[in-house]
Amino acid sequence: MPYVVTDACIRCKYMDCVEVCPVDCFYEGKNMLVINPDECIDCGVCEPECPAEAIVSDSDPRAEKWADVNRDFAGKWPNITHKGTVPADADAWKGKEGKGDQFNEESGEGH
């Protein structure tokens, strides 16, 4: 079961998860990351690294709404393999509920 990035990542995008992923399955959007479920090997090392607690197993109920977003946008956004610059206001957004309306479909830069 692959892991899924949920809306808890939106506007936080800490990227600590990217540094530990052994298969580089993260893709970068303008204000969040996603995991390519076809590349994820279900190792789980990314989940505890996320300060925003935005990464969950696809069997977690929180993943349901975001699994398709991860799949769809992993095919559109650039791969990211190194931690980039964290948004200046990431800590202000950390822990906020219901950030789905802040989702931005634009791609990030990738690294």
Backbone as CSV, one residue per row, in Angstrom:
resi,resn,N_x,N_y,N_z,CA_x,CA_y,CA_z,C_x,C_y,C_z
1,MET,0.831,-1.185,0.000,0.000,0.000,0.000,0.872,1.244,0.000
2,PRO,0.778,2.057,-1.035,1.616,3.259,-1.104,1.176,4.317,-0.095
3,TYR,2.025,5.252,0.101,1.725,6.373,0.981,1.152,7.514,0.159
4,VAL,0.422,8.399,0.834,-0.287,9.489,0.188,0.005,10.780,0.950
5,VAL,0.224,11.860,0.214,0.372,13.176,0.830,-1.017,13.802,0.861
6,THR,-1.423,14.262,2.034,-2.757,14.853,2.214,-2.686,16.378,2.201
7,ASP,-3.839,17.000,2.376,-3.914,18.464,2.371,-3.146,19.114,3.517
8,ALA,-2.710,18.340,4.485,-1.903,18.908,5.576,-0.572,19.460,5.061
9,CYS,-0.161,19.037,3.870,1.082,19.527,3.261,0.910,20.903,2.613
10,ILE,-0.309,21.214,2.226,-0.560,22.457,1.494,-0.090,23.664,2.296
11,ARG,0.697,24.495,1.637,1.275,25.732,2.157,2.362,25.501,3.204
12,CYS,2.646,24.229,3.552,3.745,23.914,4.475,4.956,23.468,3.658
13,LYS,4.797,22.380,2.938,5.813,21.870,2.010,7.224,21.892,2.624
14,TYR,7.364,21.201,3.749,8.654,21.171,4.441,9.722,20.389,3.676
15,MET,9.366,19.355,2.991,10.254,18.559,2.134,11.241,17.665,2.869
16,ASP,11.117,17.483,4.167,11.992,16.556,4.895,11.819,15.136,4.344
17,CYS,10.625,14.809,3.911,10.307,13.495,3.371,11.136,13.166,2.133
18,VAL,11.390,14.161,1.330,12.138,13.982,0.083,13.552,13.486,0.364
19,GLU,14.142,13.986,1.415,15.523,13.638,1.757,15.704,12.168,2.124
20,VAL,14.660,11.524,2.634,14.796,10.133,3.094,14.236,9.105,2.117
21,CYS,13.535,9.536,1.096,12.899,8.598,0.161,13.953,7.857,-0.666
22,PRO,14.001,6.520,-0.555,15.027,5.757,-1.282,14.741,5.597,-2.778
23,VAL,13.516,5.919,-3.208,13.179,5.734,-4.624,12.765,7.035,-5.322
24,ASP,12.933,8.159,-4.664,12.642,9.466,-5.265,11.261,9.529,-5.911
25,CYS,10.229,9.198,-5.140,8.868,9.156,-5.684,8.037,10.395,-5.366
26,PHE,8.687,11.481,-4.937,7.966,12.719,-4.637,8.003,13.666,-5.836
27,TYR,6.892,14.382,-6.010,6.746,15.338,-7.101,6.272,16.647,-6.511
28,GLU,6.763,17.760,-7.075,6.550,19.066,-6.453,5.564,19.950,-7.193
29,GLY,4.552,20.364,-6.443,3.621,21.368,-6.921,3.989,22.714,-6.328
30,LYS,3.266,23.718,-6.721,3.529,25.077,-6.240,3.458,25.172,-4.716
31,ASN,2.464,24.479,-4.096,2.342,24.631,-2.647,2.190,23.315,-1.881
32,MET,2.482,22.186,-2.544,2.491,20.901,-1.834,3.269,19.879,-2.648
33,LEU,3.523,18.744,-2.040,4.167,17.626,-2.704,3.148,16.508,-2.873
34,VAL,3.424,15.582,-3.797,2.626,14.373,-3.938,3.574,13.193,-4.109
35,ILE,3.042,12.000,-3.884,3.794,10.755,-4.046,3.231,10.013,-5.253
36,ASN,4.109,9.523,-6.108,3.676,8.689,-7.221,3.430,7.288,-6.666
37,PRO,2.181,6.821,-6.642,1.885,5.520,-6.035,2.497,4.341,-6.788
38,ASP,2.815,4.534,-8.066,3.429,3.461,-8.844,4.921,3.325,-8.555
39,GLU,5.509,4.347,-7.959,6.936,4.332,-7.625,7.183,4.059,-6.145
40,CYS,6.220,4.382,-5.297,6.353,4.198,-3.853,6.500,2.713,-3.534
41,ILE,7.502,2.379,-2.723,7.744,0.976,-2.356,7.207,0.656,-0.962
42,ASP,6.430,1.542,-0.420,5.755,1.308,0.863,6.717,1.098,2.030
43,CYS,7.858,1.728,1.975,8.830,1.536,3.056,8.448,2.318,4.307
44,GLY,7.726,3.425,4.127,7.247,4.196,5.263,8.237,5.138,5.907
45,VAL,9.444,5.276,5.370,10.418,6.151,6.025,10.039,7.629,5.937
46,CYS,9.216,7.984,4.973,8.827,9.382,4.808,7.820,9.845,5.869
47,GLU,6.944,8.951,6.279,5.838,9.323,7.166,6.304,10.012,8.459
48,PRO,7.243,9.440,9.210,7.644,10.111,10.456,8.502,11.359,10.247
49,GLU,8.999,11.569,9.039,9.845,12.735,8.770,9.051,14.008,8.516
50,CYS,7.755,13.870,8.249,6.932,15.025,7.892,6.509,15.815,9.132
51,PRO,7.011,17.045,9.293,6.635,17.861,10.450,5.142,18.213,10.476
52,ALA,4.507,18.216,9.312,3.088,18.568,9.236,2.177,17.348,9.363
53,GLU,2.772,16.169,9.494,2.020,14.912,9.582,1.051,14.768,8.408
54,ALA,1.561,15.088,7.221,0.742,15.097,6.007,0.812,13.794,5.225
55,ILE,1.664,12.872,5.611,1.835,11.627,4.868,1.195,10.482,5.636
56,VAL,0.309,9.766,4.932,-0.402,8.642,5.537,-0.426,7.461,4.577
57,SER,-0.651,6.284,5.117,-0.813,5.093,4.294,-2.110,5.227,3.500
58,ASP,-2.154,4.624,2.321,-3.376,4.741,1.521,-4.572,4.023,2.144
59,SER,-4.346,3.247,3.190,-5.452,2.604,3.897,-6.051,3.509,4.988
60,ASP,-5.396,4.619,5.275,-5.881,5.587,6.256,-7.052,6.355,5.645
61,PRO,-8.137,6.560,6.378,-9.283,7.299,5.840,-8.935,8.699,5.327
62,ARG,-7.914,9.331,5.900,-7.512,10.669,5.444,-6.942,10.653,4.032
63,ALA,-6.504,9.480,3.569,-5.891,9.362,2.241,-6.916,9.308,1.127
64,GLU,-8.124,8.925,1.448,-9.135,8.668,0.418,-9.291,9.814,-0.576
65,LYS,-9.475,10.997,-0.087,-9.688,12.160,-0.956,-8.434,12.555,-1.732
66,TRP,-7.264,12.259,-1.195,-6.017,12.754,-1.773,-5.258,11.728,-2.610
67,ALA,-5.665,10.466,-2.588,-4.967,9.431,-3.366,-5.002,9.745,-4.860
68,ASP,-6.153,10.148,-5.379,-6.250,10.485,-6.798,-5.452,11.741,-7.134
69,VAL,-5.435,12.701,-6.230,-4.645,13.918,-6.445,-3.165,13.540,-6.560
70,ASN,-2.689,12.659,-5.677,-1.299,12.224,-5.733,-1.005,11.555,-7.076
71,ARG,-1.854,10.624,-7.473,-1.651,9.905,-8.737,-1.665,10.880,-9.930
72,ASP,-2.671,11.723,-9.984,-2.817,12.631,-11.121,-1.663,13.622,-11.244
73,PHE,-1.312,14.255,-10.143,-0.312,15.315,-10.218,1.121,14.798,-10.224
74,ALA,1.337,13.566,-9.796,2.674,12.971,-9.937,3.024,12.840,-11.416
75,GLY,2.010,12.732,-12.265,2.235,12.647,-13.705,2.378,14.000,-14.381
76,LYS,2.127,15.078,-13.637,2.169,16.426,-14.216,3.286,17.297,-13.659
77,TRP,3.649,17.049,-12.414,4.621,17.902,-11.745,6.025,17.310,-11.837
78,PRO,7.073,18.137,-11.653,8.450,17.632,-11.724,8.846,16.836,-10.476
79,ASN,9.695,15.875,-10.694,10.237,15.070,-9.605,11.125,15.946,-8.729
80,ILE,11.098,15.675,-7.433,11.944,16.404,-6.493,12.746,15.376,-5.689
81,THR,14.062,15.558,-5.647,14.926,14.599,-4.967,15.747,15.220,-3.844
82,HIS,15.686,16.533,-3.720,16.425,17.240,-2.665,15.525,18.286,-2.027
83,LYS,15.718,18.487,-0.757,14.932,19.484,-0.036,15.245,20.871,-0.571
84,GLY,14.205,21.599,-0.881,14.361,22.968,-1.349,14.076,23.951,-0.222
85,THR,13.807,25.179,-0.596,13.517,26.223,0.374,12.075,26.083,0.859
86,VAL,11.924,25.985,2.141,10.600,25.848,2.762,9.905,27.212,2.701
87,PRO,8.614,27.244,2.408,7.904,28.523,2.396,8.081,29.283,3.709
88,ALA,8.241,30.580,3.614,8.496,31.416,4.793,7.371,31.322,5.825
89,ASP,6.152,31.095,5.362,5.012,31.038,6.290,4.560,29.607,6.587
90,ALA,5.429,28.626,6.340,5.066,27.216,6.546,4.597,26.945,7.972
91,ASP,5.306,27.462,8.949,4.931,27.200,10.342,3.559,27.783,10.683
92,ALA,3.193,28.878,10.047,1.884,29.485,10.296,0.758,28.602,9.755
93,TRP,1.033,27.815,8.719,0.027,26.938,8.115,0.021,25.543,8.715
94,LYS,1.100,25.175,9.387,1.220,23.835,9.967,0.088,23.599,10.975
95,GLY,-0.583,22.473,10.821,-1.632,22.093,11.757,-3.006,22.665,11.459
96,LYS,-3.106,23.540,10.465,-4.426,24.085,10.123,-5.242,23.012,9.423
97,GLU,-6.494,22.934,9.751,-7.417,21.950,9.172,-8.025,22.490,7.881
98,GLY,-8.446,21.574,7.015,-9.212,21.939,5.831,-8.528,22.867,4.861
99,LYS,-7.284,22.567,4.529,-6.555,23.436,3.606,-6.780,23.072,2.138
100,GLY,-7.686,22.140,1.867,-7.922,21.696,0.509,-8.262,22.810,-0.461
101,ASP,-8.939,23.838,0.012,-9.297,24.952,-0.873,-8.082,25.812,-1.244
102,GLN,-6.955,25.582,-0.593,-5.713,26.297,-0.897,-4.866,25.564,-1.952
103,PHE,-5.310,24.369,-2.362,-4.567,23.564,-3.326,-4.344,24.339,-4.621
104,ASN,-3.106,24.297,-5.114,-2.727,24.988,-6.340,-2.246,23.947,-7.345
105,GLU,-2.849,23.898,-8.508,-2.500,22.904,-9.523,-1.210,23.211,-10.271
106,GLU,-0.644,24.386,-10.080,0.592,24.747,-10.766,1.743,23.883,-10.281
107,SER,2.678,23.624,-11.173,3.831,22.808,-10.799,4.857,23.640,-10.042
108,GLY,5.667,22.907,-9.274,6.777,23.545,-8.587,7.995,23.494,-9.500
109,GLU,9.155,23.728,-8.914,10.388,23.782,-9.697,11.057,22.427,-9.835
110,GLY,10.864,21.541,-8.851,11.598,20.276,-8.853,13.068,20.542,-8.539
111,HIS,13.729,19.567,-7.965,15.171,19.706,-7.667,15.797,18.354,-7.763
